[in-house]
Amino acid sequence: MAIGNAVAKAKESEPTSQFRDAIRRLKRNRMAMVGLVVILLLIVCAALAPWIAPHDPTTASLRHALQGPCREYPLGRDELGRDMLSRILHGARISLSIGLISVAIGVLIGVPVGAISGYYGGKTDLLVQRLIDIMLAFPGILLAIVIVATLGVGLRNVMIAVGIVSIPIYVRLVRGSVLSIRELEYVSSARAIGSSNWRIIFRHILPNCLGPIIVQSTLQIATAILWAAGLGFLGLGAQPPTPEWGTMLSRGRDFIRVAPHVVTFPGLAIVLSVLGFNLFGDGLRDALDPRLKY
C-alpha cells in the first residue's frame, strides 16, 4: 500500500509537458474559447457552403430585389435579388482562403529571410533590415493597394498583395527571436560539432521560434481578412458576381437607407471573423508564454 502511494505521488509530481500546460492555460481563457468557437463555425460554413447554402449565391431575381428577411430568405436579398445568406456562406470560403494563403506567403518568405538576417548579422542583416524599413514606411493597406494596382484587379492578386504586406512582420519577428537564441549553449554546441549554418538555422533555431510564429499567424489571418474586405470594398478585390464580403458591402452601400440588411450582415460577418481570430490569437499568445500562469 505504501509503495502504491509512493508511486502515485511520484506520478503526480512528474512535470507536465509545456504543450499540456499551454493547452490547460488556453482552455481556462474563456475569451480564447469564444474565439475558437467562432473560427470553427467559420471553417464549417466555408467547408460546407455548397451543401448548407439554401440557394444559388449568383441566381438573381430583380423582381425581389432588396427584399427584407423572411422565412425563406432569413437574411433577405441583395440589390439583384440574390440570397444574402447563401452569398455570406460562400463568402466565408473566399475570406478564409485569402487569410490562409496570404499568411502562408508571408510565412514562407518572411520566416527564412528573418532567420538568415538574424543569424548572419553584419551586412546581410543591414541590407535586409533597410529593405524592410522601406516596406514598413508605407501603411499596410496603402502598400496592398499599390501592389494590386500594379498586378491587376482580382482575387489572386489580392492574396499576393496581402501576403507581401505581411512579410516584414515575420522578418522582424523571427529576426528578434533568432538574435536571442543564436548565442545559447545548444547552438554553440551545434557549431562545435561541425553542424552547418543551414542545419543550425532550420534544425535548431527555427523550431524554437514556432510559438511566436503561430501566434502571429493567427492574428495575421484576421488582418488579412480585414484588408481583403477593404480592397474588395474599393473594387480592387473579387469582382462580381463573386460573393466576397467586402464587395458585397461596396455594392450595398447605395441602398443602406432603404435596405440596411444588404450591408449589415456582410459587415457582421467580417466583424465576427476578425474578432474570433483576434480573441483566439490573444489567448494563444498568453498560453504559449511560460511566464504567464493562470
Contacts in CASP RR format, 6 or more apart in sequence:
PFRMAT RR
TARGET T0000
AUTHOR 0000-0000-0000
METHOD contacts of the structure
MODEL  1
MAIGNAVAKAKESEPTSQFRDAIRRLKRNRMAMVGLVVILLLIVCAALAP
WIAPHDPTTASLRHALQGPCREYPLGRDELGRDMLSRILHGARISLSIGL
ISVAIGVLIGVPVGAISGYYGGKTDLLVQRLIDIMLAFPGILLAIVIVAT
LGVGLRNVMIAVGIVSIPIYVRLVRGSVLSIRELEYVSSARAIGSSNWRI
IFRHILPNCLGPIIVQSTLQIATAILWAAGLGFLGLGAQPPTPEWGTMLS
RGRDFIRVAPHVVTFPGLAIVLSVLGFNLFGDGLRDALDPRLKY
16 24 0 8 1.000
18 290 0 8 1.000
21 290 0 8 1.000
22 287 0 8 1.000
22 288 0 8 1.000
23 287 0 8 1.000
24 294 0 8 1.000
25 286 0 8 1.000
25 287 0 8 1.000
25 292 0 8 1.000
25 293 0 8 1.000
25 294 0 8 1.000
26 32 0 8 1.000
26 33 0 8 1.000
26 283 0 8 1.000
26 284 0 8 1.000
26 287 0 8 1.000
27 33 0 8 1.000
28 294 0 8 1.000
29 283 0 8 1.000
29 286 0 8 1.000
29 287 0 8 1.000
29 294 0 8 1.000
31 279 0 8 1.000
31 282 0 8 1.000
31 283 0 8 1.000
32 279 0 8 1.000
32 280 0 8 1.000
32 281 0 8 1.000
32 282 0 8 1.000
32 283 0 8 1.000
32 284 0 8 1.000
32 286 0 8 1.000
32 287 0 8 1.000
34 276 0 8 1.000
34 279 0 8 1.000
35 275 0 8 1.000
35 276 0 8 1.000
35 277 0 8 1.000
35 279 0 8 1.000
35 280 0 8 1.000
36 276 0 8 1.000
36 280 0 8 1.000
38 272 0 8 1.000
38 273 0 8 1.000
38 275 0 8 1.000
38 276 0 8 1.000
38 279 0 8 1.000
38 280 0 8 1.000
39 276 0 8 1.000
39 277 0 8 1.000
39 280 0 8 1.000
42 92 0 8 1.000
42 96 0 8 1.000
42 272 0 8 1.000
42 273 0 8 1.000
43 96 0 8 1.000
45 52 0 8 1.000
45 89 0 8 1.000
45 92 0 8 1.000
46 91 0 8 1.000
46 92 0 8 1.000
46 93 0 8 1.000
46 95 0 8 1.000
46 96 0 8 1.000
46 97 0 8 1.000
47 93 0 8 1.000
49 89 0 8 1.000
49 90 0 8 1.000
49 91 0 8 1.000
49 92 0 8 1.000
49 93 0 8 1.000
50 90 0 8 1.000
52 89 0 8 1.000
53 83 0 8 1.000
53 85 0 8 1.000
53 86 0 8 1.000
53 89 0 8 1.000
53 90 0 8 1.000
54 72 0 8 1.000
54 73 0 8 1.000
54 83 0 8 1.000
54 85 0 8 1.000
54 86 0 8 1.000
55 73 0 8 1.000
55 82 0 8 1.000
55 83 0 8 1.000
55 85 0 8 1.000
55 86 0 8 1.000
56 83 0 8 1.000
56 86 0 8 1.000
57 82 0 8 1.000
57 83 0 8 1.000
57 86 0 8 1.000
57 87 0 8 1.000
57 89 0 8 1.000
57 90 0 8 1.000
57 91 0 8 1.000
57 241 0 8 1.000
57 243 0 8 1.000
58 82 0 8 1.000
58 241 0 8 1.000
58 243 0 8 1.000
59 82 0 8 1.000
59 83 0 8 1.000
60 80 0 8 1.000
60 81 0 8 1.000
60 82 0 8 1.000
61 77 0 8 1.000
61 80 0 8 1.000
61 81 0 8 1.000
61 82 0 8 1.000
62 80 0 8 1.000
62 81 0 8 1.000
64 77 0 8 1.000
64 81 0 8 1.000
65 77 0 8 1.000
65 78 0 8 1.000
65 79 0 8 1.000
65 80 0 8 1.000
65 81 0 8 1.000
66 77 0 8 1.000
66 78 0 8 1.000
66 79 0 8 1.000
66 81 0 8 1.000
66 255 0 8 1.000
66 258 0 8 1.000
66 259 0 8 1.000
66 262 0 8 1.000
67 73 0 8 1.000
67 76 0 8 1.000
67 77 0 8 1.000
67 81 0 8 1.000
68 76 0 8 1.000
68 77 0 8 1.000
68 259 0 8 1.000
68 261 0 8 1.000
69 75 0 8 1.000
69 76 0 8 1.000
69 261 0 8 1.000
70 76 0 8 1.000
73 83 0 8 1.000
73 84 0 8 1.000
73 85 0 8 1.000
74 85 0 8 1.000
75 83 0 8 1.000
75 84 0 8 1.000
75 85 0 8 1.000
75 88 0 8 1.000
75 261 0 8 1.000
75 265 0 8 1.000
76 83 0 8 1.000
76 84 0 8 1.000
76 85 0 8 1.000
76 261 0 8 1.000
77 83 0 8 1.000
77 84 0 8 1.000
78 84 0 8 1.000
78 87 0 8 1.000
78 248 0 8 1.000
78 251 0 8 1.000
78 252 0 8 1.000
78 262 0 8 1.000
79 251 0 8 1.000
79 252 0 8 1.000
79 254 0 8 1.000
79 255 0 8 1.000
79 259 0 8 1.000
79 262 0 8 1.000
82 241 0 8 1.000
84 261 0 8 1.000
84 262 0 8 1.000
84 265 0 8 1.000
84 266 0 8 1.000
85 265 0 8 1.000
86 243 0 8 1.000
87 243 0 8 1.000
87 248 0 8 1.000
88 243 0 8 1.000
88 245 0 8 1.000
88 248 0 8 1.000
88 265 0 8 1.000
88 266 0 8 1.000
88 269 0 8 1.000
90 243 0 8 1.000
91 243 0 8 1.000
91 244 0 8 1.000
91 245 0 8 1.000
91 269 0 8 1.000
92 269 0 8 1.000
92 273 0 8 1.000
94 155 0 8 1.000
94 238 0 8 1.000
94 242 0 8 1.000
94 243 0 8 1.000
94 244 0 8 1.000
94 245 0 8 1.000
95 225 0 8 1.000
95 228 0 8 1.000
95 229 0 8 1.000
95 244 0 8 1.000
95 245 0 8 1.000
95 269 0 8 1.000
95 270 0 8 1.000
95 273 0 8 1.000
96 225 0 8 1.000
97 159 0 8 1.000
98 155 0 8 1.000
98 158 0 8 1.000
98 159 0 8 1.000
98 162 0 8 1.000
98 224 0 8 1.000
98 225 0 8 1.000
98 228 0 8 1.000
99 159 0 8 1.000
99 162 0 8 1.000
99 220 0 8 1.000
99 221 0 8 1.000
99 224 0 8 1.000
99 225 0 8 1.000
99 228 0 8 1.000
100 221 0 8 1.000
101 159 0 8 1.000
101 163 0 8 1.000
102 159 0 8 1.000
102 160 0 8 1.000
102 162 0 8 1.000
102 163 0 8 1.000
102 166 0 8 1.000
102 220 0 8 1.000
102 224 0 8 1.000
102 228 0 8 1.000
103 163 0 8 1.000
103 166 0 8 1.000
103 217 0 8 1.000
103 220 0 8 1.000
103 221 0 8 1.000
103 224 0 8 1.000
105 159 0 8 1.000
105 160 0 8 1.000
105 163 0 8 1.000
105 164 0 8 1.000
105 166 0 8 1.000
105 167 0 8 1.000
106 163 0 8 1.000
106 164 0 8 1.000
106 166 0 8 1.000
106 167 0 8 1.000
106 169 0 8 1.000
106 170 0 8 1.000
107 170 0 8 1.000
107 213 0 8 1.000
107 217 0 8 1.000
109 167 0 8 1.000
109 170 0 8 1.000
110 167 0 8 1.000
110 170 0 8 1.000
110 171 0 8 1.000
110 174 0 8 1.000
111 170 0 8 1.000
111 174 0 8 1.000
111 206 0 8 1.000
111 209 0 8 1.000
111 213 0 8 1.000
113 128 0 8 1.000
113 167 0 8 1.000
113 171 0 8 1.000
113 174 0 8 1.000
114 128 0 8 1.000
114 170 0 8 1.000
114 171 0 8 1.000
114 172 0 8 1.000
114 174 0 8 1.000
114 175 0 8 1.000
114 178 0 8 1.000
115 174 0 8 1.000
115 175 0 8 1.000
115 178 0 8 1.000
115 201 0 8 1.000
115 202 0 8 1.000
115 205 0 8 1.000
115 206 0 8 1.000
115 209 0 8 1.000
116 124 0 8 1.000
116 128 0 8 1.000
116 201 0 8 1.000
117 124 0 8 1.000
117 125 0 8 1.000
117 128 0 8 1.000
117 129 0 8 1.000
117 171 0 8 1.000
117 175 0 8 1.000
117 178 0 8 1.000
118 125 0 8 1.000
118 174 0 8 1.000
118 175 0 8 1.000
118 176 0 8 1.000
118 178 0 8 1.000
118 179 0 8 1.000
118 182 0 8 1.000
119 178 0 8 1.000
119 182 0 8 1.000
119 197 0 8 1.000
119 200 0 8 1.000
119 201 0 8 1.000
119 205 0 8 1.000
120 197 0 8 1.000
125 175 0 8 1.000
128 171 0 8 1.000
128 175 0 8 1.000
129 175 0 8 1.000
132 168 0 8 1.000
132 171 0 8 1.000
132 172 0 8 1.000
135 143 0 8 1.000
135 165 0 8 1.000
135 167 0 8 1.000
135 168 0 8 1.000
136 168 0 8 1.000
138 146 0 8 1.000
140 165 0 8 1.000
140 227 0 8 1.000
141 227 0 8 1.000
141 230 0 8 1.000
141 231 0 8 1.000
143 161 0 8 1.000
143 164 0 8 1.000
143 165 0 8 1.000
144 158 0 8 1.000
144 161 0 8 1.000
144 162 0 8 1.000
144 164 0 8 1.000
144 165 0 8 1.000
144 227 0 8 1.000
144 231 0 8 1.000
145 161 0 8 1.000
145 231 0 8 1.000
145 234 0 8 1.000
145 236 0 8 1.000
147 157 0 8 1.000
147 160 0 8 1.000
147 161 0 8 1.000
147 164 0 8 1.000
147 165 0 8 1.000
148 154 0 8 1.000
148 157 0 8 1.000
148 158 0 8 1.000
148 161 0 8 1.000
148 231 0 8 1.000
148 236 0 8 1.000
148 237 0 8 1.000
149 236 0 8 1.000
151 157 0 8 1.000
151 160 0 8 1.000
151 161 0 8 1.000
153 235 0 8 1.000
153 236 0 8 1.000
153 237 0 8 1.000
153 239 0 8 1.000
154 236 0 8 1.000
154 237 0 8 1.000
154 238 0 8 1.000
154 239 0 8 1.000
155 237 0 8 1.000
155 238 0 8 1.000
155 239 0 8 1.000
155 242 0 8 1.000
155 244 0 8 1.000
157 237 0 8 1.000
158 228 0 8 1.000
158 231 0 8 1.000
158 232 0 8 1.000
158 236 0 8 1.000
158 237 0 8 1.000
158 238 0 8 1.000
159 228 0 8 1.000
161 231 0 8 1.000
162 224 0 8 1.000
162 227 0 8 1.000
162 228 0 8 1.000
162 231 0 8 1.000
163 224 0 8 1.000
165 227 0 8 1.000
166 220 0 8 1.000
166 223 0 8 1.000
166 224 0 8 1.000
169 216 0 8 1.000
169 220 0 8 1.000
170 213 0 8 1.000
170 216 0 8 1.000
173 212 0 8 1.000
173 213 0 8 1.000
173 216 0 8 1.000
174 206 0 8 1.000
174 209 0 8 1.000
174 212 0 8 1.000
174 213 0 8 1.000
177 208 0 8 1.000
177 209 0 8 1.000
177 212 0 8 1.000
178 201 0 8 1.000
178 205 0 8 1.000
178 209 0 8 1.000
181 187 0 8 1.000
181 205 0 8 1.000
181 208 0 8 1.000
181 209 0 8 1.000
182 205 0 8 1.000
186 204 0 8 1.000
187 200 0 8 1.000
187 204 0 8 1.000
187 205 0 8 1.000
190 199 0 8 1.000
190 200 0 8 1.000
190 203 0 8 1.000
190 204 0 8 1.000
191 200 0 8 1.000
195 203 0 8 1.000
195 204 0 8 1.000
211 288 0 8 1.000
212 288 0 8 1.000
214 284 0 8 1.000
214 288 0 8 1.000
215 281 0 8 1.000
215 284 0 8 1.000
215 285 0 8 1.000
215 288 0 8 1.000
218 277 0 8 1.000
218 280 0 8 1.000
218 281 0 8 1.000
218 284 0 8 1.000
219 277 0 8 1.000
219 278 0 8 1.000
219 281 0 8 1.000
219 282 0 8 1.000
221 277 0 8 1.000
222 273 0 8 1.000
222 274 0 8 1.000
222 275 0 8 1.000
222 276 0 8 1.000
222 277 0 8 1.000
222 278 0 8 1.000
225 270 0 8 1.000
225 273 0 8 1.000
225 274 0 8 1.000
225 277 0 8 1.000
226 270 0 8 1.000
226 274 0 8 1.000
228 237 0 8 1.000
228 244 0 8 1.000
228 246 0 8 1.000
229 244 0 8 1.000
229 245 0 8 1.000
229 246 0 8 1.000
229 249 0 8 1.000
229 270 0 8 1.000
230 246 0 8 1.000
231 237 0 8 1.000
232 238 0 8 1.000
232 244 0 8 1.000
232 246 0 8 1.000
232 247 0 8 1.000
232 250 0 8 1.000
233 246 0 8 1.000
233 247 0 8 1.000
233 249 0 8 1.000
233 250 0 8 1.000
234 250 0 8 1.000
235 247 0 8 1.000
235 250 0 8 1.000
237 244 0 8 1.000
237 247 0 8 1.000
238 244 0 8 1.000
238 247 0 8 1.000
239 247 0 8 1.000
240 247 0 8 1.000
240 251 0 8 1.000
245 266 0 8 1.000
245 267 0 8 1.000
245 269 0 8 1.000
245 270 0 8 1.000
246 266 0 8 1.000
246 270 0 8 1.000
248 262 0 8 1.000
248 263 0 8 1.000
248 266 0 8 1.000
249 263 0 8 1.000
249 266 0 8 1.000
249 267 0 8 1.000
249 270 0 8 1.000
251 262 0 8 1.000
252 259 0 8 1.000
252 262 0 8 1.000
252 263 0 8 1.000
253 263 0 8 1.000
255 262 0 8 1.000
255 263 0 8 1.000
256 262 0 8 1.000
256 263 0 8 1.000
286 292 0 8 1.000
END
